[in-house]
Amino acid sequence: MITDIDANIITVNRAFEKITGYSPEEVIGKHISILKSWHHDSHFYAAMWQEILKIGTWSGEIWDRHKNGNVYPMHMTISAVKNDKDETSQYVCIFSDISAAKNAEAALRKTEGHFVTILNSLDEVIWSARAPNFQLHHISAATEKLYGVSQQAFMDDPELWFKMIHPDDKQRVHEA
């Protein structure tokens, strides 16, 4: 989408029509607020436009309204276009619908929540960590019962595992 300096739509492409549901004839000449979802308050838009005016670009997540009334999340980048006098003459807006990614994230959080509930109901210490630095992603609640150390202590100090290993076994564990 390209707008004039007053944010009135000058042109759109086929992707715009597919994402928003609006044909070019329905939006050209209209203010971009036609897409506004009311998900964001005036402070959000003021900060967004302040950044565009200050540095010439803004990029982030925004929620807009489809022609059918559905509200959806987008990743959007707005950039000022300068003329030969270094004055802003237009704005170019590139966006993509991130609904599928948001839905996948929500499903993953829900699944993770179930997983954590199951782990925390067990009397065994079960953990998951990220390589290569062994940053713990999760550790079961049994750590406090079995080791007398909180889950958070293990999360904050990945070396805590190694500190608790019997001195006779430390060399073998580090080599593994």
N, C-alpha and C positions, 0 to 999 in steps of 0.2 A: 504494500500500500504506500502511496506517496500522497502527502498532504501539502497544502500551502502553509505559509507561516502562521496562519490563524487556525491550523489544524482542521481545515476543510478538505475532504477527500478529493484528490485530483484523478487518481487512477488506482486500479486494483488488478490483480491477476486472477487466474483460475483457482489457485490455491486459496485465495481470500474467499472466493465464492463457496468453495467446498467446506472450508472451516467455519465460516460465519453464517452461511445460508443465504447471504444477500448477493444479488446480481449487481454488476457494475451500475446498471441503470437506477437501481434503488439507492445507491450510496454516493455516487459522484455528485459533488457539490454540497454534500451534507457534512456536518461536523462529526468528528470521530466519536463524540459522546453517544452517537446512535448505538454504539457497541457496549456502552457502559453497563455494568452489572449491578452497581451499588454495593458490591462486595467490599470495596475499599472506601475509606473516608476521604474527606477533602485534604487532610494532611498528607496522605499517601500521594495523591496526584500533585500537590504543591511541591513535595520533595522530589518527585520524579521530574517535573518540569524545571525545577531549580537546577537539578543535575544536568539536564539537557542544555539549558541556557548557559551554565557555567563551563562544562567541559565538552559539550557538543554531542553527547551520547548518553543513553541510559539502557541498561539491560537488566532484566529480572523477570520474576513471575508476576503475572497479573491475571485476574479473573474477568472475563468478558461475557456478554450475553449473545447467544445465537439468535437468529431471526425467530426461531420457534419458541424463544423464551428461556431455554435451558442455559444455565450458567456453567462455564467450563474454564479450566486453567490453561494458561498459555505461557510459553517462554517467549518474551518479546525483547527486541532490540530496536530502539529508536535512535536515529542519527540525523544530525543537522547537515544539510547540504549547503555549502557556501558558494556564493557567486564570485566573480573576479575581483570584487571589492571587499572580499572576506566577510560578507554579510550573509546571514542565513536567509535562503530563498525558499527552501522546502525542507520537509522532513521525510525520511525514508523509514518505514516501519517493516521489520521482518519478524514474523511470529510463527509459532507452531503450536498446535493443540497437544498438550501433555497429559490429557485425561487418562490415557492408557497407562502411562508411567505412574501417575498418581494412584490409580486403582491397584496397580501391581504393588506399589509401596504399602498401601493400606492392607492388602492381603498378606503381604510379608510380615508386617507388624502384628497382625492378628495371629498368624501362624507362630511367629516368634513368642507372642504372649502365651499361647497354649503350651509351647515347648518349655518355656521358663516355668510355668506352673507345674508341669510334670516333673521337671528336674528338681524343683524345690520341694517336691513331695517325697523325694527319695532320701534314704539315709546314707547314700554313697556320695562321694565327692566326684562330680562330673563337671568338666570345664571345656570351653572351646577358646582357642587363641588364634591370633593373626600372626602369620610368619612375616618377616624373618625375625622380628624382635620379641616374639612371644607376648605381645600385648593381649591380655585377656579380653575376650568379648563377653564371656559369661562364666560364672562359677556357681555351683549349686549352694544352697543355704546350709547344707550339711557341714561345710567347712568350719563354721563356728562351733558346732556341736563336737566335731571330731578333732579339730586342731586348736580350738579356743581363740581363733583369729577370725575377724569379720570378713564377709565377702568383699567389702570395700577395701580392706587392707590388701587383699590379694589383687584386686583390680588396680590399685594405686602403685603397687610394687611387684612387677613381674618376677623379680629376683627372689621374692619371699619364698617361693617353692624351693629354690636351691638352698636357701638359708636353713630350711627345715630338714633337709636331707642329712641323714647320719654321716658324720665325717668319713667313715670308712667307704661310703658309697658315692661321695661327691665326684671323684675323678671319673668313675665309670659313667655316671649320669652326664657329665659335661662332654664326654667323648661320644655319647650316643646321640 
